[in-house]
């Protein structure tokens, strides 16, 4: 945790720090859900435009919901 705080000093500006925080949070939620971060983030980035276009509920893309929907698809 201390290392992360020190890393934020080198983000360059407030906007970079904001986006870095989002990415770190996504990775942490993936790890806590037992999901490969790259797989989940790629899948979510591909689905977001379709969810916005069709006005779907984006809570389906949260970690716990995403894991449940992908487990049922793979079984």
N, C-alpha and C positions, 0 to 999 in steps of 0.2 A: 504494500500500500504506500509506503514511503517512497519507493521507487517510482510509482505512478505519479505521485504529486510532483516529484522532481522532473519527470518527463514532460509534464504540462508546461514547464517553464520554457521549453524549446519548441513549442508549437508555432510560434511566430506571431500569432494574433488571436484575438478572442474567437473569431469564427472558426479557426483551425482547432482550437481547444474544444469548442462546442461539438464539432464533427468527430473529433477523436474520442470524446466522452461517449457519443452515441455508438461508435464502433466497439469500444471497450465494453459497453453495457451489453450489446448484442452478443459478443463473444462470451461474456460471463454467463448470460442466460442460457446460451447453448451448452456450455460446460455443465451448468447445474442441472439441465434437463437430460444430459447424457447424449447429446447430439453433436455430430461433427459440424463445427461452426461454418466451414466453407460451403458444405452441402446446403445447410439451412439458409444461409444468407443469399446464395445464388438462387435458390428456389424462390425466396421471398421477393428478391429484386425482379425476377421474371414475372411473378404473379401480380405485383402492385398495380401496373397499368391496367390489367384486366379487372381487378377489383374496383379501381376508380371508375373505369368506363361503365361497368355493370352495376355500380353502386352497391357492391357487396359489403358485408360486415367484415372489416379488417381484423376483428378480434380473433378470427380463425387463424391468423398468421402469428399469434402469440405462441411462445415456446410450448406450453403444455398442450394447447389445441393443435398446434402443428405436428407434434409428436404423435398424438392420438390419430390424426387423419392419415399420417404416413404409415403408421403401423397397420391400420386396417387395409390400406392399399397394397402393402407388401405381403400380407398373409394370404 
